[in-house]
Amino acid sequence: MSIDRGSLRMQLLNEISDEMSGLEGGALDEYLSQMGFKPKELLVDFEASLRVLDATKGRRRFDMARAVLSSNSPSSNVLNLEASRKQSVFTAVKERMAATGEMTVAARNQRIASEEDLDSFLAACLRLGVIDENGDLKD
């Protein structure tokens, strides 16, 4: 008969957790000491692990922000064009759509209501390969 060590371990951890959750102050310190731990050292270790957890979360947010910026980087040239150039790129894309029927701007009813809409549309065109980083139509 084999023993499921994972299950036994979980049972033991649950029992320890249940026992500790009902203790406070001196009673908790005594229980931890009986288990072979030094309460003050555990507190120091716990505080250190909280700092590591905070740093890890911060690093994860930083990495996610970096990934978002790097995924948007190809569109940076398009988004940095002058407003009149952006509008001319939109017009050229719209004319190509009318001529080829390859794609539509149905969601916007072929209108751009704001500069943010125009930037979003141009970024989408760039991702789809309709235009290049400079706003020129691709063949």
N, C-alpha and C positions, 0 to 999 in steps of 0.2 A: 504494500500500500504506500503510495507516494504522498508526501505532505506538500500542500500548496503553500509554499513559503510566502508568496505575495499576499495571500489571503490572511495568513497569520500575522504578517507584518501590519497590514491594514487594521486588523482587530486590535493589536497592541497599541498602535498609534491612536486609534479611536478611544480606547480605554484611558490612555494617558491624557488625551485632549479633554475627555469628559471629566476626569479627576481634576485637572488643572483649572478648568473653567469655573469650578465651584470654589476655588481658593483665592484668597487675597492676602496681601501684606506678609506678615510673619509666617502664616500657615503655608503660603505658597513658597516662601523661601525655604522653610523646613522641608517641604515635599521635594523641592528641586535638589536640596542638599542630600536627602535620602536616596535620590536617584543618581547621585554622583556628580551633580552639576554645581557650579559656583554661581549663585544668582547674579552677582555683580558682573561677572565675566559674560554671562548670557545676555545681560542688558547691553553691555558694550558691543557684543557681537550683533545683537538685534539692531541697535542704532546704526552700526556700520552697514549692515545689509539694507537698511532703509535708504541710506545715502547712495549705495550702489544701485538700488532700484530706481531712485529718482534720477540718477545720472544716466542709467540705461534708458529710461523713458525719454529724457531730454535728448539723448543721442538718437533714439529712434525717430523722434519728431524732426530733428535736424536732418537725418538721412532722408526722411519722406519729403521734406521741403526741398532738399537738394534734387531729389528725383523729379519732383514736379517742375522745378526750374529747368533742369536739363532736358526734360521732355518738351518743354515749351521753347527751348533755345532755338530750334530751327525756324520758328515763326517770328523770332525777334526782329529780323530785318523787315519782314512784311509789316509787323505792327509798328515799326519805327518810321514808316514812310509818311510823307506829308499827307494831310487829309485829302487834297485834290488828287494825289497819285493813288491813294486807296480807292477813291471813288472811281477813278478811271480803270483800275484793275477790276473792280466790281462790275462795271459796265462791260468790260471785255469778256468777263466770265459769263455774264448774263447773255450777251450776244452769242457766245459760243453755245450756251445751253439752248438758245432758241434755234440755232442753226443745226445742231446735232441731236438735240433731244436726249442727250446723255444723262443729264441730271436736272433737277428743278430746285427752286427755292420756295417750294410750296408752303413750308412752315411759316415763312415770313410774308407770304403772298407777294413775293418778288419785290419787297420793300425792306429797306434798312431804316429802322426808327432812330438809331443812335450810333455814336461812334463805337460803343461797346459791341453792338450788333455787327457792325462792319468788321471790327477786329475778330470777333468770333467766327464770322463767315469766312474771312480770309484765312484764318488759322485752319479752319476745316478744309478749305480748298487746298491749302498747302499739304495737310496730312493725307488728303485723297490723291495728291499728285497732279492736281489740275493746274497749279501754278508753282513756280519755284520760289526760293527765299527772297528774291527781288521783286516778286509780283508779276513776273512774266509768265504768259501762258505756256504750258508744256504741250508738246504734240502728242 
